[in-house]
Amino acid sequence: MNNPLMSVIVPIYNAEEHLAKCLSAIANQAVWNIEIICIDDGSTDGSLGIIEKFASRDMRFFIVSRKTRSGSNEYIRNTGLELARGKHVVLINPDGSDDLGMLENLCAVELP
């Protein structure tokens, strides 16, 4: 995707419990023109496998995987911001994605 309307950055560390629900909520938004940047910071649970499964089915997912945990959420977010190509950027934590209309609401002015 060359010019996504929105970049969604998801910082991940051992988020297996909530991750599939979060990524499903993001992927199932009415806004299709998005990129989903998943940054795994050395998870030791099944988080990376979950991300890889989503990425194998949906080209909007982009994975950054680091082997060692930096312990710095700021570093993770800055990495996502450097990679983001969207007109709008949103950061979503894996355990806080219950609003299925969140991206549509953020981009309501941009929707055709």
N, CA, C and O of each residue as an XYZ file, in Angstrom:
448
protein
N       0.845     -1.166      0.000
C       0.000      0.000      0.000
C       0.894      1.233      0.000
O       1.706      1.419      0.906
N       0.742      2.065     -1.010
C       1.630      3.210     -1.171
C       1.291      4.399     -0.285
O       2.179      4.979      0.339
N       0.037      4.761     -0.225
C      -0.366      5.948      0.520
C      -1.517      5.629      1.470
O      -2.660      5.995      1.198
N      -1.236      4.965      2.558
C      -2.327      4.636      3.480
C      -2.898      5.890      4.128
O      -2.177      6.851      4.395
N      -4.190      5.863      4.373
C      -4.846      6.960      5.069
C      -4.389      7.001      6.524
O      -4.220      8.073      7.105
N      -4.193      5.817      7.103
C      -3.839      5.754      8.508
C      -2.797      4.678      8.761
O      -2.827      3.603      8.162
N      -1.884      4.988      9.654
C      -0.931      4.009     10.166
C      -1.346      3.685     11.591
O      -1.477      4.575     12.431
N      -1.548      2.406     11.850
C      -1.903      1.938     13.187
C      -0.682      1.226     13.749
O      -0.230      0.225     13.195
N      -0.154      1.744     14.846
C       1.036      1.177     15.466
C       0.605      0.403     16.709
O      -0.077      0.935     17.585
N       1.018     -0.871     16.765
C       0.664     -1.723     17.899
C       1.955     -2.203     18.555
O       2.617     -3.094     18.024
N       2.330     -1.620     19.716
C       3.501     -2.094     20.443
C       3.138     -3.371     21.207
O       2.118     -3.418     21.894
N       3.974     -4.401     21.083
C       3.613     -5.711     21.632
C       4.748     -6.279     22.480
O       5.906     -6.316     22.064
N       4.380     -6.716     23.673
C       5.283     -7.515     24.501
C       4.427     -8.450     25.336
O       3.676     -8.013     26.208
N       4.549     -9.738     25.061
C       3.793    -10.767     25.786
C       2.315    -10.398     25.931
O       1.777    -10.339     27.036
N       1.680    -10.154     24.793
C       0.279     -9.716     24.757
C      -0.643    -10.811     24.243
O      -1.756    -10.524     23.801
N      -0.199    -12.049     24.294
C      -0.924    -13.175     23.719
C      -2.402    -13.203     24.141
O      -3.270    -13.520     23.328
N      -2.680    -12.880     25.376
C      -4.044    -12.978     25.903
C      -5.041    -12.079     25.164
O      -6.194    -12.462     24.968
N      -4.599    -10.889     24.754
C      -5.498     -9.913     24.128
C      -5.213     -9.672     22.655
O      -6.011     -9.026     21.976
N      -4.114    -10.164     22.153
C      -3.611     -9.754     20.844
C      -4.522    -10.119     19.678
O      -4.775     -9.267     18.826
N      -5.015    -11.326     19.605
C      -5.859    -11.725     18.474
C      -7.124    -10.866     18.412
O      -7.543    -10.455     17.331
N      -7.723    -10.599     19.557
C      -8.921     -9.753     19.597
C      -8.595     -8.339     19.113
O      -9.359     -7.742     18.356
N      -7.463     -7.816     19.554
C      -7.033     -6.477     19.152
C      -6.804     -6.396     17.646
O      -7.330     -5.503     16.982
N      -6.021     -7.328     17.110
C      -5.707     -7.294     15.676
C      -6.936     -7.532     14.831
O      -7.063     -6.944     13.757
N      -7.843     -8.375     15.281
C      -9.105     -8.587     14.562
C      -9.924     -7.304     14.536
O     -10.482     -6.939     13.501
N      -9.996     -6.625     15.668
C     -10.745     -5.370     15.742
C     -10.179     -4.337     14.779
O     -10.934     -3.618     14.124
N      -8.864     -4.261     14.690
C      -8.233     -3.308     13.777
C      -8.485     -3.710     12.324
O      -8.873     -2.876     11.506
N      -8.268     -4.975     12.007
C      -8.403     -5.452     10.626
C      -9.837     -5.359     10.113
O     -10.049     -5.217      8.909
N     -10.826     -5.438     11.007
C     -12.223     -5.452     10.586
C     -12.876     -4.083     10.567
O     -14.101     -3.991     10.500
N     -12.100     -3.030     10.624
C     -12.643     -1.680     10.526
C     -13.149     -1.421      9.107
O     -12.691     -2.056      8.157
N     -14.079     -0.502      8.966
C     -14.577     -0.130      7.640
C     -13.506      0.611      6.844
O     -13.549      0.634      5.614
N     -12.553      1.213      7.540
C     -11.451      1.902      6.869
C     -10.465      0.833      6.400
O      -9.800      0.199      7.220
N     -10.369      0.634      5.100
C      -9.497     -0.403      4.554
C      -8.097      0.136      4.261
O      -7.121     -0.609      4.346
N      -7.988      1.397      3.924
C      -6.727      1.982      3.491
C      -5.841      2.325      4.693
O      -5.541      3.490      4.954
N      -5.432      1.276      5.415
C      -4.584      1.456      6.580
C      -3.398      0.501      6.505
O      -3.442     -0.523      5.823
N      -2.348      0.859      7.217
C      -1.254     -0.080      7.441
C      -1.212     -0.349      8.931
O      -1.431      0.552      9.740
N      -0.932     -1.585      9.290
C      -0.935     -1.995     10.686
C       0.485     -2.439     11.030
O       0.929     -3.513     10.623
N       1.180     -1.607     11.776
C       2.582     -1.847     12.108
C       2.642     -2.480     13.493
O       2.374     -1.823     14.499
N       2.993     -3.752     13.535
C       3.076     -4.506     14.791
C       4.540     -4.616     15.187
O       5.350     -5.190     14.460
N       4.870     -4.061     16.343
C       6.257     -4.078     16.801
C       6.355     -4.978     18.022
O       5.929     -4.613     19.117
N       6.923     -6.159     17.815
C       7.105     -7.115     18.897
C       8.471     -6.891     19.520
O       9.496     -6.936     18.839
N       8.471     -6.651     20.812
C       9.714     -6.321     21.511
C      10.240     -7.514     22.313
O      10.449     -7.420     23.522
N      10.451     -8.643     21.614
C      11.053     -9.807     22.250
C      10.104    -10.623     23.100
O      10.507    -11.175     24.123
N       8.841    -10.708     22.689
C       7.864    -11.497     23.452
C       8.342    -12.927     23.636
O       8.960    -13.511     22.746
N       8.047    -13.479     24.801
C       8.415    -14.861     25.085
C       7.189    -15.778     25.089
O       7.314    -16.975     25.344
N       6.018    -15.226     24.809
C       4.803    -16.037     24.706
C       4.494    -16.259     23.218
O       5.415    -16.222     22.402
N       3.278    -16.478     22.855
C       2.912    -16.751     21.467
C       2.539    -15.525     20.651
O       1.931    -15.654     19.588
N       2.892    -14.345     21.127
C       2.509    -13.107     20.433
C       3.006    -13.044     18.998
O       2.239    -12.711     18.095
N       4.266    -13.354     18.775
C       4.827    -13.258     17.427
C       4.105    -14.199     16.465
O       3.851    -13.822     15.322
N       3.774    -15.395     16.895
C       3.037    -16.334     16.053
C       1.668    -15.800     15.668
O       1.215    -15.997     14.541
N       1.009    -15.126     16.597
C      -0.300    -14.529     16.315
C      -0.170    -13.440     15.260
O      -0.964    -13.373     14.323
N       0.831    -12.592     15.419
C       1.052    -11.520     14.437
C       1.342    -12.116     13.064
O       0.795    -11.666     12.057
N       2.193    -13.116     13.026
C       2.553    -13.750     11.745
C       1.337    -14.365     11.066
O       1.225    -14.322      9.841
N       0.443    -14.924     11.831
C      -0.778    -15.501     11.265
C      -1.629    -14.410     10.601
O      -2.123    -14.596      9.489
N      -1.795    -13.288     11.277
C      -2.553    -12.184     10.696
C      -1.861    -11.645      9.437
O      -2.516    -11.387      8.427
N      -0.551    -11.481      9.503
C       0.196    -10.938      8.371
C       0.143    -11.868      7.162
O       0.191    -11.397      6.026
N       0.046    -13.174      7.382
C      -0.009    -14.112      6.251
C      -1.346    -14.026      5.515
O      -1.443    -14.437      4.358
N      -2.372    -13.498      6.175
C      -3.698    -13.390      5.565
C      -4.053    -11.980      5.113
O      -5.015    -11.797      4.368
N      -3.296    -10.989      5.547
C      -3.679     -9.599      5.294
C      -2.426     -8.776      5.033
O      -1.585     -8.615      5.918
N      -2.306     -8.257      3.815
C      -1.096     -7.529      3.412
C      -0.938     -6.178      4.108
O       0.099     -5.530      3.964
N      -1.932     -5.754      4.844
C      -1.826     -4.475      5.544
C      -0.966     -4.573      6.796
O      -0.559     -3.550      7.346
N      -0.686     -5.786      7.251
C       0.120     -5.990      8.449
C       1.606     -5.958      8.106
O       2.046     -6.559      7.125
N       2.363     -5.250      8.926
C       3.812     -5.163      8.792
C       4.396     -5.489     10.160
O       3.979     -4.915     11.166
N       5.353     -6.402     10.204
C       5.906     -6.871     11.474
C       7.340     -6.385     11.653
O       8.172     -6.497     10.752
N       7.602     -5.850     12.822
C       8.966     -5.569     13.262
C       9.162     -6.427     14.500
O       8.415     -6.305     15.471
N      10.163     -7.294     14.467
C      10.407     -8.187     15.592
C      11.834     -8.013     16.065
O      12.788     -8.155     15.300
N      11.957     -7.702     17.342
C      13.278     -7.550     17.953
C      13.466     -8.683     18.939
O      12.522     -9.072     19.627
N      14.650     -9.206     19.014
C      14.924    -10.371     19.863
C      15.071    -10.021     21.345
O      14.757    -10.844     22.205
N      15.533     -8.835     21.646
C      15.735     -8.476     23.044
C      14.819     -7.329     23.428
O      14.628     -6.386     22.659
N      14.271     -7.413     24.592
C      13.360     -6.387     25.082
C      14.161     -5.190     25.572
O      15.058     -5.317     26.406
N      13.816     -4.024     25.032
C      14.508     -2.802     25.437
C      13.951     -2.259     26.742
O      14.642     -1.551     27.474
N      12.713     -2.589     27.030
C      12.073     -2.039     28.216
C      11.589     -0.617     28.017
O      11.120      0.017     28.962
N      11.697     -0.112     26.805
C      11.338      1.272     26.535
C      10.156      1.353     25.569
O      10.304      1.108     24.371
N       8.981      1.698     26.101
C       7.823      1.906     25.230
C       8.060      3.074     24.284
O       7.569      3.073     23.155
N       8.803      4.057     24.737
C       9.111      5.207     23.892
C       9.898      4.763     22.650
O       9.615      5.225     21.544
N      10.871      3.882     22.823
C      11.646      3.383     21.698
C      10.747      2.639     20.705
O      10.857      2.818     19.492
N       9.862      1.807     21.244
C       8.962      1.034     20.384
C       8.067      1.975     19.586
O       7.919      1.817     18.375
N       7.479      2.937     20.252
C       6.589      3.877     19.572
C       7.344      4.720     18.543
O       6.841      4.955     17.445
N       8.537      5.169     18.890
C       9.328      5.954     17.938
C       9.687      5.137     16.702
O       9.705      5.670     15.593
N       9.973      3.850     16.882
C      10.237      2.975     15.742
C       9.014      2.937     14.836
O       9.142      3.055     13.617
N       7.838      2.776     15.416
C       6.605      2.769     14.643
C       6.378      4.084     13.916
O       5.970      4.091     12.755
N       6.638      5.184     14.587
C       6.451      6.499     13.958
C       7.407      6.703     12.790
O       7.045      7.329     11.793
N       8.617      6.182     12.905
C       9.578      6.282     11.798
C       9.114      5.489     10.576
O       9.376      5.888      9.441
N       8.434      4.381     10.801
C       7.978      3.525      9.707
C       6.633      3.961      9.125
O       6.310      3.614      7.989
N       5.863      4.705      9.880
C       4.510      5.069      9.478
C       4.506      5.919      8.215
O       5.283      6.864      8.074
N       3.593      5.552      7.286
C       3.452      6.298      6.037
C       2.063      6.909      5.882
O       1.777      7.556      4.874
N       1.207      6.709      6.867
C      -0.163      7.181      6.775
C      -0.300      8.673      7.006
O       0.558      9.309      7.618
N      -1.394      9.215      6.504
C      -1.715     10.624      6.728
C      -2.003     10.855      8.208
O      -1.677     11.908      8.755
N      -2.612      9.870      8.845
C      -2.917      9.906     10.270
C      -2.196      8.737     10.939
O      -1.961      7.706     10.309
N      -1.850      8.899     12.207
C      -1.178      7.838     12.960
C      -1.920      7.644     14.279
O      -2.279      8.608     14.956
N      -2.141      6.382     14.627
C      -2.756      6.068     15.907
C      -1.961      4.936     16.553
O      -1.525      4.002     15.881
N      -1.781      5.036     17.864
C      -1.108      3.999     18.644
C      -2.172      3.247     19.428
O      -2.988      3.859     20.117
N      -2.166      1.924     19.324
C      -3.153      1.111     20.019
C      -2.446      0.036     20.817
O      -1.668     -0.744     20.268
N      -2.714     -0.007     22.103
C      -2.178     -1.073     22.942
C      -3.048     -2.310     22.770
O      -4.265     -2.185     22.637
N      -2.460     -3.494     22.770
C      -3.219     -4.724     22.520
C      -4.363     -4.970     23.500
O      -5.317     -5.667     23.157
N      -4.294     -4.428     24.684
C      -5.351     -4.673     25.661
C      -6.394     -3.558     25.703
O      -7.207     -3.516     26.626
N      -6.387     -2.661     24.727
C      -7.328     -1.547     24.765
C      -8.025     -1.285     23.451
O      -8.081     -0.140     23.001
N      -8.560     -2.323     22.823
C      -9.122     -2.137     21.479
C     -10.570     -2.604     21.376
O     -10.921     -3.278     20.407
N     -11.400     -2.275     22.323
C     -12.778     -2.754     22.311
C     -13.715     -1.945     21.413
O     -14.773     -2.446     21.032
N     -13.362     -0.736     21.074
C     -14.231      0.101     20.259
C     -14.046     -0.241     18.779
O     -13.071      0.177     18.155
N     -14.985     -0.998     18.229
C     -14.859     -1.446     16.845
C     -15.005     -0.317     15.833
O     -14.680     -0.509     14.661
N     -15.476      0.841     16.242
C     -15.625      1.955     15.316
C     -14.551      3.001     15.450
O     -14.667      4.084     14.877
N     -13.498      2.699     16.203
C     -12.523      3.733     16.533
C     -11.839      4.351     15.320
O     -11.699      5.572     15.260
N     -11.413      3.551     14.362
C     -10.695      4.118     13.224
C     -11.634      4.876     12.299
O     -11.264      5.921     11.765
N     -12.842      4.363     12.103
C     -13.819      5.091     11.284
C     -14.105      6.453     11.891
O     -14.184      7.452     11.175
N     -14.261      6.499     13.214
C     -14.522      7.772     13.881
C     -13.366      8.744     13.721
O     -13.582      9.940     13.523
N     -12.139      8.241     13.806
C     -10.972      9.110     13.661
C     -10.824      9.645     12.241
O     -10.325     10.753     12.045
N     -11.253      8.868     11.255
C     -11.075      9.252      9.857
C     -12.383      9.675      9.187
O     -12.439      9.739      7.959
N     -13.411      9.959      9.938
C     -14.732     10.231      9.373
C     -14.682     11.334      8.311
O     -15.412     11.257      7.322
N     -13.861     12.330      8.486
C     -13.774     13.421      7.522
C     -13.162     12.946      6.208
O     -13.470     13.484      5.144
N     -12.298     11.942      6.284
C     -11.557     11.461      5.121
C     -12.327     10.429      4.287
O     -11.997     10.210      3.121
N     -13.348      9.795      4.874
C     -14.059      8.725      4.151
C     -14.854      9.297      2.982
O     -15.468     10.357      3.111
N     -14.848      8.601      1.834
C     -15.601      9.099      0.672
C     -17.095      9.023      0.894
O     -17.870      9.402      0.016
